Amino acid sequence: MFPYPEASWDVVDGAMFMGWGTSLPGMTTVIAMVICVAVLVIGQRSEAAKAKKFDK
């Protein structure tokens, strides 16, 4: 559904993305933050394990 009275991209004057006006933008932001933190934690553990091999 197009949120403007006319179905044309010419009437769009700002940022437009799916879920505007709902909780979707906030939920996707939280999901992205969780994924980023998980990648950082997994990467840190992996690098720490590799660094321990050189300490021996």
FIKE-700590 format. One record per residue: x, y, z of N, C-alpha, C, CB in turn; residue in three letters; residue number from 1. Coordinates in steps of 0.001 Angstrom, whole numbers. Glycine has a CB too. Example, Ala and Ser with C-alpha at 12.3 -4.5 7.8 and 13.67 -1.06 7.14 Angstrom:
// FIKE-700590
<rec n_X="13190" n_Y="-5690" n_Z="7800" ca_X="12300" ca_Y="-4500" ca_Z="7800" c_X="13200" c_Y="-3300" c_Z="7800" cb_X="11308" cb_Y="-4473" cb_Z="9046" type="ALA" seq="1"/>
<rec n_X="12850" n_Y="-2250" n_Z="7080" ca_X="13670" ca_Y="-1060" ca_Z="7140" c_X="12900" c_Y="30" c_Z="7870" cb_X="14084" cb_Y="-598" cb_Z="5725" type="SER" seq="2"/>
***
This chain:
// FIKE-700590
<rec n_X="838" n_Y="-1175" n_Z="0" ca_X="0" ca_Y="0" ca_Z="0" c_X="886" c_Y="1241" c_Z="0" cb_X="-955" cb_Y="-4" cb_Z="1213" type="MET" seq="1"/>
<rec n_X="615" n_Y="2141" n_Z="-870" ca_X="1374" ca_Y="3379" ca_Z="-987" c_X="799" c_Y="4403" c_Z="-14" cb_X="1343" cb_Y="3919" cb_Z="-2448" type="PHE" seq="2"/>
<rec n_X="1611" n_Y="4976" n_Z="876" ca_X="1078" ca_Y="5859" ca_Z="1923" c_X="773" c_Y="7291" c_Z="1475" cb_X="2044" cb_Y="5910" cb_Z="3048" type="PRO" seq="3"/>
<rec n_X="724" n_Y="7525" n_Z="188" ca_X="442" ca_Y="8868" ca_Z="-318" c_X="-831" c_Y="8834" c_Z="-1158" cb_X="1637" cb_Y="9413" cb_Z="-1153" type="TYR" seq="4"/>
<rec n_X="-1484" n_Y="9986" n_Z="-1332" ca_X="-2741" ca_Y="9998" ca_Z="-2085" c_X="-2561" c_Y="9612" c_Z="-3556" cb_X="-3372" cb_Y="11370" cb_Z="-1999" type="PRO" seq="5"/>
<rec n_X="-1366" n_Y="9831" n_Z="-4086" ca_X="-1095" ca_Y="9523" ca_Z="-5486" c_X="-8" c_Y="8452" c_Z="-5550" cb_X="-667" cb_Y="10804" cb_Z="-6273" type="GLU" seq="6"/>
<rec n_X="-198" n_Y="7423" n_Z="-6337" ca_X="772" ca_Y="6326" ca_Z="-6433" c_X="1896" c_Y="6694" c_Z="-7383" cb_X="88" cb_Y="5028" cb_Z="-6901" type="ALA" seq="7"/>
<rec n_X="2748" n_Y="7620" n_Z="-6932" ca_X="3865" ca_Y="8079" ca_Z="-7742" c_X="5041" c_Y="8390" c_Z="-6825" cb_X="3471" cb_Y="9324" cb_Z="-8586" type="SER" seq="8"/>
<rec n_X="6236" n_Y="8058" n_Z="-7265" ca_X="7419" ca_Y="8348" ca_Z="-6455" c_X="7742" c_Y="9839" c_Z="-6418" cb_X="8614" cb_Y="7581" cb_Z="-6988" type="TRP" seq="9"/>
<rec n_X="7113" n_Y="10620" n_Z="-7272" ca_X="7347" ca_Y="12058" ca_Z="-7292" c_X="6841" c_Y="12746" c_Z="-6016" cb_X="6678" cb_Y="12670" cb_Z="-8511" type="ASP" seq="10"/>
<rec n_X="5879" n_Y="12149" n_Z="-5323" ca_X="5315" ca_Y="12777" ca_Z="-4126" c_X="6113" c_Y="12431" c_Z="-2859" cb_X="3858" cb_Y="12348" cb_Z="-3953" type="VAL" seq="11"/>
<rec n_X="7071" n_Y="11506" n_Z="-2967" ca_X="7874" ca_Y="11130" ca_Z="-1799" c_X="8922" c_Y="12210" c_Z="-1573" cb_X="8549" cb_Y="9725" cb_Z="-1994" type="VAL" seq="12"/>
<rec n_X="8926" n_Y="12797" n_Z="-364" ca_X="9845" ca_Y="13904" ca_Z="-92" c_X="10865" c_Y="13596" c_Z="998" cb_X="9064" cb_Y="15123" cb_Z="296" type="ASP" seq="13"/>
<rec n_X="10902" n_Y="12408" n_Z="1523" ca_X="11860" ca_Y="12063" ca_Z="2572" c_X="12191" c_Y="10583" c_Z="2523" cb_X="11310" cb_Y="12438" cb_Z="3955" type="GLY" seq="14"/>
<rec n_X="12769" n_Y="10111" n_Z="3606" ca_X="13116" ca_Y="8694" ca_Z="3687" c_X="11849" c_Y="7856" c_Z="3730" cb_X="13995" cb_Y="8410" cb_Z="4926" type="ALA" seq="15"/>
<rec n_X="11863" n_Y="6750" n_Z="3017" ca_X="10707" ca_Y="5862" ca_Z="3008" c_X="11212" c_Y="4429" c_Z="3056" cb_X="9808" cb_Y="6102" cb_Z="1750" type="MET" seq="16"/>
<rec n_X="10718" n_Y="3653" n_Z="3996" ca_X="11102" ca_Y="2258" ca_Z="4098" c_X="9957" c_Y="1462" c_Z="4679" cb_X="12363" cb_Y="2094" cb_Z="4951" type="PHE" seq="17"/>
<rec n_X="10052" n_Y="143" n_Z="4546" ca_X="8963" ca_Y="-718" ca_Z="5005" c_X="8781" c_Y="-587" c_Z="6505" cb_X="9232" cb_Y="-2180" cb_Z="4629" type="MET" seq="18"/>
<rec n_X="7551" n_Y="-594" n_Z="6936" ca_X="7266" ca_Y="-570" ca_Z="8360" c_X="7162" c_Y="811" c_Z="8962" cb_X="8299" cb_Y="-1317" cb_Z="9072" type="GLY" seq="19"/>
<rec n_X="7206" n_Y="1846" n_Z="8162" ca_X="7133" ca_Y="3204" ca_Z="8686" c_X="5823" c_Y="3388" c_Z="9449" cb_X="7253" cb_Y="4244" cb_Z="7542" type="TRP" seq="20"/>
<rec n_X="5901" n_Y="3913" n_Z="10645" ca_X="4711" ca_Y="4136" ca_Z="11444" c_X="4317" c_Y="2946" c_Z="12299" cb_X="3583" cb_Y="4497" cb_Z="10559" type="GLY" seq="21"/>
<rec n_X="5111" n_Y="1888" n_Z="12269" ca_X="4832" ca_Y="696" ca_Z="13083" c_X="6036" c_Y="431" c_Z="13976" cb_X="4517" cb_Y="-555" cb_Z="12182" type="THR" seq="22"/>
<rec n_X="6017" n_Y="-683" n_Z="14675" ca_X="7157" ca_Y="-1040" ca_Z="15517" c_X="8257" c_Y="-1738" c_Z="14723" cb_X="6701" cb_Y="-1932" cb_Z="16661" type="SER" seq="23"/>
<rec n_X="8040" n_Y="-1998" n_Z="13440" ca_X="9012" ca_Y="-2718" ca_Z="12618" c_X="10388" c_Y="-2053" c_Z="12577" cb_X="8484" cb_Y="-2850" cb_Z="11219" type="LEU" seq="24"/>
<rec n_X="10511" n_Y="-735" n_Z="12372" ca_X="11850" ca_Y="-137" ca_Z="12356" c_X="12603" c_Y="-359" c_Z="13677" cb_X="11746" cb_Y="1359" cb_Z="12068" type="PRO" seq="25"/>
<rec n_X="11930" n_Y="-240" n_Z="14790" ca_X="12581" ca_Y="-468" ca_Z="16077" c_X="12976" c_Y="-1913" c_Z="16272" cb_X="11679" cb_Y="-38" cb_Z="17199" type="GLY" seq="26"/>
<rec n_X="12105" n_Y="-2823" n_Z="15864" ca_X="12409" ca_Y="-4250" ca_Z="16012" c_X="13582" c_Y="-4656" c_Z="15130" cb_X="11178" cb_Y="-5099" cb_Z="15670" type="MET" seq="27"/>
<rec n_X="13604" n_Y="-4169" n_Z="13887" ca_X="14717" ca_Y="-4527" ca_Z="13009" c_X="16019" c_Y="-3908" c_Z="13500" cb_X="14431" cb_Y="-4079" cb_Z="11572" type="THR" seq="28"/>
<rec n_X="15962" n_Y="-2735" n_Z="14108" ca_X="17159" ca_Y="-2132" ca_Z="14676" c_X="17689" c_Y="-2974" c_Z="15831" cb_X="16867" cb_Y="-703" cb_Z="15147" type="THR" seq="29"/>
<rec n_X="16809" n_Y="-3442" n_Z="16693" ca_X="17218" ca_Y="-4288" ca_Z="17823" c_X="17800" c_Y="-5601" c_Z="17309" cb_X="16016" cb_Y="-4564" cb_Z="18770" type="VAL" seq="30"/>
<rec n_X="17169" n_Y="-6206" n_Z="16306" ca_X="17681" ca_Y="-7451" ca_Z="15737" c_X="19071" c_Y="-7228" c_Z="15146" cb_X="16718" cb_Y="-7994" cb_Z="14660" type="ILE" seq="31"/>
<rec n_X="19260" n_Y="-6130" n_Z="14432" ca_X="20567" ca_Y="-5823" ca_Z="13847" c_X="21616" c_Y="-5604" c_Z="14931" cb_X="20475" cb_Y="-4585" cb_Z="12950" type="ALA" seq="32"/>
<rec n_X="21232" n_Y="-4946" n_Z="16034" ca_X="22189" ca_Y="-4730" ca_Z="17132" c_X="22596" c_Y="-6059" c_Z="17753" cb_X="21583" cb_Y="-3804" cb_Z="18212" type="MET" seq="33"/>
<rec n_X="21633" n_Y="-6954" n_Z="17945" ca_X="21932" ca_Y="-8260" ca_Z="18530" c_X="22873" c_Y="-9043" c_Z="17615" cb_X="20630" cb_Y="-9059" cb_Z="18777" type="VAL" seq="34"/>
<rec n_X="22619" n_Y="-9010" n_Z="16315" ca_X="23483" ca_Y="-9714" ca_Z="15367" c_X="24894" c_Y="-9127" c_Z="15395" cb_X="22899" cb_Y="-9638" cb_Z="13939" type="ILE" seq="35"/>
<rec n_X="25015" n_Y="-7809" n_Z="15428" ca_X="26333" ca_Y="-7164" ca_Z="15472" c_X="27102" c_Y="-7547" c_Z="16729" cb_X="26185" cb_Y="-5646" cb_Z="15400" type="CYS" seq="36"/>
<rec n_X="26438" n_Y="-7526" n_Z="17864" ca_X="27097" ca_Y="-7898" ca_Z="19117" c_X="27516" c_Y="-9363" c_Z="19069" cb_X="26165" cb_Y="-7642" cb_Z="20327" type="VAL" seq="37"/>
<rec n_X="26660" n_Y="-10232" n_Z="18537" ca_X="26994" ca_Y="-11657" ca_Z="18439" c_X="28216" c_Y="-11867" c_Z="17553" cb_X="25799" cb_Y="-12455" cb_Z="17888" type="ALA" seq="38"/>
<rec n_X="28289" n_Y="-11167" n_Z="16429" ca_X="29441" ca_Y="-11295" ca_Z="15535" c_X="30714" c_Y="-10816" c_Z="16236" cb_X="29210" cb_Y="-10493" cb_Z="14231" type="VAL" seq="39"/>
<rec n_X="30619" n_Y="-9710" n_Z="16974" ca_X="31792" ca_Y="-9217" ca_Z="17697" c_X="32250" c_Y="-10193" c_Z="18770" cb_X="31491" cb_Y="-7868" cb_Z="18326" type="LEU" seq="40"/>
<rec n_X="31318" n_Y="-10776" n_Z="19517" ca_X="31666" ca_Y="-11729" ca_Z="20572" c_X="32290" c_Y="-12984" c_Z="19976" cb_X="30424" cb_Y="-12096" cb_Z="21403" type="VAL" seq="41"/>
<rec n_X="31675" n_Y="-13519" n_Z="18923" ca_X="32208" ca_Y="-14727" ca_Z="18286" c_X="33589" c_Y="-14450" c_Z="17692" cb_X="31242" cb_Y="-15235" cb_Z="17187" type="ILE" seq="42"/>
<rec n_X="33746" n_Y="-13306" n_Z="17057" ca_X="35046" ca_Y="-12939" ca_Z="16486" c_X="36109" c_Y="-12775" c_Z="17554" cb_X="34928" cb_Y="-11656" cb_Z="15688" type="GLY" seq="43"/>
<rec n_X="35763" n_Y="-12161" n_Z="18679" ca_X="36713" ca_Y="-11984" ca_Z="19769" c_X="37162" c_Y="-13330" c_Z="20332" cb_X="36097" cb_Y="-11128" cb_Z="20874" type="GLN" seq="44"/>
<rec n_X="36208" n_Y="-14239" n_Z="20528" ca_X="36553" ca_Y="-15574" ca_Z="21043" c_X="37467" c_Y="-16310" c_Z="20078" cb_X="35283" cb_Y="-16405" cb_Z="21295" type="ARG" seq="45"/>
<rec n_X="37168" n_Y="-16204" n_Z="18796" ca_X="37979" ca_Y="-16876" ca_Z="17782" c_X="39403" c_Y="-16318" c_Z="17764" cb_X="37333" cb_Y="-16726" cb_Z="16393" type="SER" seq="46"/>
<rec n_X="39513" n_Y="-15010" n_Z="17794" ca_X="40846" ca_Y="-14388" ca_Z="17777" c_X="41613" c_Y="-14672" c_Z="19062" cb_X="40724" cb_Y="-12874" cb_Z="17570" type="GLU" seq="47"/>
<rec n_X="40934" n_Y="-14694" n_Z="20189" ca_X="41596" ca_Y="-15007" ca_Z="21458" c_X="42127" c_Y="-16443" c_Z="21447" cb_X="40620" cb_Y="-14807" cb_Z="22643" type="ALA" seq="48"/>
<rec n_X="41355" n_Y="-17355" n_Z="20881" ca_X="41807" ca_Y="-18753" ca_Z="20796" c_X="43017" c_Y="-18867" c_Z="19887" cb_X="40676" cb_Y="-19665" cb_Z="20283" type="ALA" seq="49"/>
<rec n_X="43038" n_Y="-18134" n_Z="18797" ca_X="44192" ca_Y="-18162" ca_Z="17895" c_X="45412" c_Y="-17535" c_Z="18564" cb_X="43869" cb_Y="-17427" cb_Z="16580" type="LYS" seq="50"/>
<rec n_X="45224" n_Y="-16477" n_Z="19342" ca_X="46340" ca_Y="-15814" ca_Z="20006" c_X="46936" c_Y="-16710" c_Z="21107" cb_X="45879" cb_Y="-14468" cb_Z="20601" type="ALA" seq="51"/>
<rec n_X="46106" n_Y="-17524" n_Z="21748" ca_X="46617" ca_Y="-18425" ca_Z="22789" c_X="47601" c_Y="-19436" c_Z="22242" cb_X="45475" cb_Y="-19151" cb_Z="23460" type="LYS" seq="52"/>
<rec n_X="47444" n_Y="-19823" n_Z="20983" ca_X="48353" ca_Y="-20784" ca_Z="20357" c_X="49769" c_Y="-20218" c_Z="20286" cb_X="47859" cb_Y="-21158" cb_Z="18948" type="LYS" seq="53"/>
<rec n_X="49910" n_Y="-18918" n_Z="20129" ca_X="51216" ca_Y="-18301" ca_Z="20027" c_X="51857" c_Y="-18068" c_Z="21391" cb_X="51107" cb_Y="-17001" cb_Z="19285" type="PHE" seq="54"/>
<rec n_X="51053" n_Y="-18069" n_Z="22448" ca_X="51577" ca_Y="-17855" ca_Z="23805" c_X="52273" c_Y="-19096" c_Z="24346" cb_X="50449" cb_Y="-17448" cb_Z="24749" type="ASP" seq="55"/>
<rec n_X="51998" n_Y="-20263" n_Z="23789" ca_X="52567" ca_Y="-21509" ca_Z="24304" c_X="54010" c_Y="-21683" c_Z="23960" cb_X="51807" cb_Y="-22670" cb_Z="23793" type="LYS" seq="56"/>
***
